Amino acid sequence: RSPLLPEVPTMDELGLKGVTVYSWQAFAAPKGLPADIKARLHDALVAGLNDPAVKAKLLDLGFEIVANTPDQFAAFQASEFARWKKVIEVGKITAD
């Protein structure tokens, strides 16, 4: 439940069991980015996300800050793609 919308019922409370919908954002870089540059970029992004002023603003806007590693994010992204692929296939959702 969003702390910004405590009065809004969850999907579960509306009777839609097992439905989880949320937004996530990420930083991306070109494939094959040298490991040292990827590490420096990751460290800078994590430092920025943990800066008290930035963190406070993001939390005020309703963000949940997750500063995981590139490998952890790749695994998360793969699981999200698989999850939504299943929703699209089961629901026979098309772009039309």
VOGU-3710 file (C-alpha; in Angstrom, 3 decimals, decimal comma):
1> rspllpevpt> 0,000/0,000/0,000  1,300/3,401/-0,891  1,915/5,547/2,172  0,785/8,486/0,019  -2,626/6,887/-0,624  -3,542/5,019/2,554  -7,280/5,310/1,857  -7,054/3,675/-1,574  -7,863/-0,039/-1,363  -5,325/-2,556/-2,583
11> mdelglkgvt> -6,105/-4,890/-5,472  -6,387/-7,706/-2,934  -8,932/-5,707/-0,923  -10,901/-5,147/-4,132  -11,109/-8,903/-4,649  -8,362/-9,206/-7,247  -6,243/-11,794/-5,470  -2,626/-12,148/-6,521  -2,600/-9,003/-8,667  0,475/-6,879/-8,132
21> vyswqafaap> 1,010/-3,783/-10,239  3,673/-1,197/-9,572  6,054/1,065/-11,383  9,812/0,779/-11,331  12,568/2,890/-12,750  16,174/2,074/-13,548  19,314/3,468/-15,077  20,621/1,751/-18,183  23,956/1,774/-19,959  25,141/0,313/-23,243
31> kglpadikar> 25,795/-3,415/-23,423  29,495/-4,142/-23,052  30,187/-1,148/-20,825  33,599/-1,746/-19,230  33,285/-3,200/-15,716  35,273/-0,392/-14,089  33,007/2,265/-15,594  29,894/0,267/-14,664  31,156/0,028/-11,070  31,903/3,759/-10,881
41> lhdalvagln> 28,511/4,622/-12,339  26,763/2,266/-9,914  28,643/3,701/-6,930  27,758/7,264/-7,974  24,079/6,394/-8,447  23,862/4,626/-5,089  25,559/7,582/-3,403  23,069/9,933/-5,039  20,082/7,828/-4,017  21,393/7,722/-0,456
51> dpavkaklld> 22,014/11,473/-0,276  19,675/12,656/2,512  18,112/15,453/0,429  17,582/13,255/-2,627  16,308/10,352/-0,548  13,839/12,567/1,326  12,484/14,046/-1,913  12,072/10,642/-3,551  10,304/9,250/-0,488  8,018/12,316/-0,404
61> lgfeivantp> 7,112/11,548/-4,024  6,193/7,971/-3,107  9,255/6,178/-4,401  10,569/3,050/-2,740  14,326/3,302/-3,131  16,052/0,074/-4,133  19,724/0,534/-4,900  20,626/-3,019/-5,824  23,574/-4,263/-7,847  23,529/-4,493/-11,640
71> dqfaafqase> 23,301/-8,293/-11,381  20,420/-8,100/-8,903  18,596/-5,678/-11,171  19,147/-7,897/-14,223  17,549/-10,799/-12,325  14,642/-8,587/-11,216  14,125/-7,299/-14,747  14,114/-10,834/-16,165  11,506/-11,876/-13,595  9,351/-8,857/-14,455
81> farwkkviev> 9,541/-9,625/-18,181  8,523/-13,237/-17,494  5,695/-12,162/-15,181  4,206/-9,736/-17,675  4,719/-12,138/-20,578  2,492/-14,603/-18,746  -0,157/-11,922/-18,090  -0,131/-10,967/-21,780  -0,362/-14,571/-22,965  -3,062/-15,663/-20,500
91> gkitad> -5,084/-12,521/-21,154  -4,563/-12,778/-24,912  -3,547/-9,131/-24,865  -2,547/-7,597/-28,179  -1,309/-4,185/-29,258  -4,458/-3,589/-31,304
//
